[in-house]
């Protein structure tokens, strides 16, 4: 159960479920919730976060083998979609980045 009065820190968004269903996104500052009915389900940081892309092999059109790696900077703009749109947003984004790097080579 929550305490009813919640203080959301700057650069964070809290996802609230009411009786198991999405209810709202709490913005930074003071927020009021109904104890034992509202539940804080997800806490998302809205800061930029670097994600390391693991090294992987690729072959160019002229048969040259390369090792590719990189760093991806992630920033969440929509906490609702980052929570409910995919099971693990960071993993999905890193897989998309790896696929895009291989495709461009």
VENCORMO-V892887 format. One record per residue. N is the residue number from 0. RES is the residue in three letters. PHI is phi in whole degrees, -180 to 180 (none if undefined). OMEGA is omega in radians with two decimals (none if undefined). D_CENTER is the distance of its C-alpha to the mean C-alpha in whole Angstrom. Layout:
n:N res:RES phi:PHI omega:OMEGA d_center:D_CENTER
n:N res:RES phi:PHI omega:OMEGA d_center:D_CENTER
//
This chain:
n:0 res:UNK phi:none omega:3.05 d_center:25
n:1 res:UNK phi:-90 omega:-3.07 d_center:23
n:2 res:UNK phi:-90 omega:-3.12 d_center:26
n:3 res:UNK phi:99 omega:3.08 d_center:26
n:4 res:UNK phi:-111 omega:-3.10 d_center:25
n:5 res:UNK phi:-127 omega:3.09 d_center:22
n:6 res:UNK phi:-111 omega:3.13 d_center:21
n:7 res:UNK phi:-87 omega:3.14 d_center:18
n:8 res:UNK phi:-69 omega:3.07 d_center:17
n:9 res:UNK phi:-61 omega:3.13 d_center:17
n:10 res:UNK phi:65 omega:3.02 d_center:13
n:11 res:UNK phi:-135 omega:3.03 d_center:12
n:12 res:UNK phi:-134 omega:3.14 d_center:11
n:13 res:UNK phi:-110 omega:3.12 d_center:12
n:14 res:UNK phi:-95 omega:-3.10 d_center:12
n:15 res:UNK phi:-110 omega:3.00 d_center:16
n:16 res:UNK phi:-110 omega:3.07 d_center:18
n:17 res:UNK phi:-108 omega:-3.13 d_center:22
n:18 res:UNK phi:55 omega:3.05 d_center:24
n:19 res:UNK phi:87 omega:-3.11 d_center:21
n:20 res:UNK phi:-123 omega:3.13 d_center:20
n:21 res:UNK phi:-54 omega:3.13 d_center:17
n:22 res:UNK phi:-117 omega:-3.07 d_center:19
n:23 res:UNK phi:-164 omega:3.01 d_center:17
n:24 res:UNK phi:-112 omega:3.14 d_center:14
n:25 res:UNK phi:-85 omega:3.13 d_center:16
n:26 res:UNK phi:-89 omega:3.11 d_center:16
n:27 res:UNK phi:-58 omega:-3.13 d_center:18
n:28 res:UNK phi:121 omega:-3.11 d_center:21
n:29 res:UNK phi:-86 omega:3.14 d_center:23
n:30 res:UNK phi:-138 omega:-3.14 d_center:22
n:31 res:UNK phi:-115 omega:3.12 d_center:25
n:32 res:UNK phi:-128 omega:3.09 d_center:24
n:33 res:UNK phi:-87 omega:-3.12 d_center:26
n:34 res:UNK phi:-59 omega:3.10 d_center:27
n:35 res:UNK phi:67 omega:3.06 d_center:27
n:36 res:UNK phi:-108 omega:3.10 d_center:26
n:37 res:UNK phi:-89 omega:-3.13 d_center:22
n:38 res:UNK phi:-130 omega:3.07 d_center:19
n:39 res:UNK phi:-81 omega:-3.02 d_center:16
n:40 res:UNK phi:-89 omega:-3.10 d_center:14
n:41 res:UNK phi:-131 omega:3.01 d_center:10
n:42 res:UNK phi:-122 omega:-3.09 d_center:10
n:43 res:UNK phi:-113 omega:3.04 d_center:7
n:44 res:UNK phi:-85 omega:-3.13 d_center:8
n:45 res:UNK phi:-97 omega:3.11 d_center:9
n:46 res:UNK phi:-81 omega:3.02 d_center:10
n:47 res:UNK phi:-68 omega:-3.10 d_center:10
n:48 res:UNK phi:-132 omega:3.09 d_center:9
n:49 res:UNK phi:-81 omega:3.09 d_center:12
n:50 res:UNK phi:-122 omega:3.13 d_center:11
n:51 res:UNK phi:-79 omega:3.06 d_center:15
n:52 res:UNK phi:-94 omega:-3.06 d_center:16
n:53 res:UNK phi:-63 omega:3.12 d_center:18
n:54 res:UNK phi:-60 omega:3.14 d_center:22
n:55 res:UNK phi:-147 omega:-3.13 d_center:23
n:56 res:UNK phi:-88 omega:3.08 d_center:27
n:57 res:UNK phi:-149 omega:3.12 d_center:28
n:58 res:UNK phi:-122 omega:3.13 d_center:31
n:59 res:UNK phi:-80 omega:3.13 d_center:32
n:60 res:UNK phi:-63 omega:3.14 d_center:35
n:61 res:UNK phi:-98 omega:3.05 d_center:37
n:62 res:UNK phi:59 omega:3.03 d_center:37
n:63 res:UNK phi:-101 omega:3.13 d_center:35
n:64 res:UNK phi:-88 omega:-3.12 d_center:33
n:65 res:UNK phi:-126 omega:2.94 d_center:30
n:66 res:UNK phi:-111 omega:-3.11 d_center:27
n:67 res:UNK phi:-110 omega:2.96 d_center:24
n:68 res:UNK phi:-148 omega:-3.13 d_center:21
n:69 res:UNK phi:-177 omega:3.06 d_center:19
n:70 res:UNK phi:-127 omega:-3.12 d_center:16
n:71 res:UNK phi:-114 omega:3.09 d_center:13
n:72 res:UNK phi:-100 omega:-3.05 d_center:11
n:73 res:UNK phi:-113 omega:3.05 d_center:8
n:74 res:UNK phi:-137 omega:-3.11 d_center:8
n:75 res:UNK phi:-87 omega:3.09 d_center:6
n:76 res:UNK phi:-103 omega:-3.13 d_center:9
n:77 res:UNK phi:-125 omega:-3.09 d_center:9
n:78 res:UNK phi:-63 omega:3.11 d_center:7
n:79 res:UNK phi:-63 omega:-3.13 d_center:10
n:80 res:UNK phi:-68 omega:3.11 d_center:9
n:81 res:UNK phi:-68 omega:-3.13 d_center:5
n:82 res:UNK phi:-91 omega:-3.02 d_center:7
n:83 res:UNK phi:-107 omega:-3.09 d_center:10
n:84 res:UNK phi:-77 omega:-3.10 d_center:10
n:85 res:UNK phi:-151 omega:-3.09 d_center:9
n:86 res:UNK phi:-66 omega:-3.13 d_center:10
n:87 res:UNK phi:-137 omega:-3.03 d_center:7
n:88 res:UNK phi:-63 omega:-3.11 d_center:5
n:89 res:UNK phi:-65 omega:3.12 d_center:5
n:90 res:UNK phi:-64 omega:-3.14 d_center:9
n:91 res:UNK phi:-63 omega:-3.13 d_center:9
n:92 res:UNK phi:-69 omega:3.13 d_center:9
n:93 res:UNK phi:-67 omega:3.09 d_center:11
n:94 res:UNK phi:-66 omega:3.09 d_center:13
n:95 res:UNK phi:-64 omega:3.12 d_center:14
n:96 res:UNK phi:-65 omega:3.11 d_center:14
n:97 res:UNK phi:-63 omega:3.12 d_center:17
n:98 res:UNK phi:-63 omega:3.14 d_center:19
n:99 res:UNK phi:-66 omega:3.10 d_center:19
n:100 res:UNK phi:-63 omega:3.12 d_center:21
n:101 res:UNK phi:-64 omega:-3.11 d_center:23
n:102 res:UNK phi:-65 omega:-3.12 d_center:24
n:103 res:UNK phi:-70 omega:3.11 d_center:25
n:104 res:UNK phi:-79 omega:none d_center:27
//
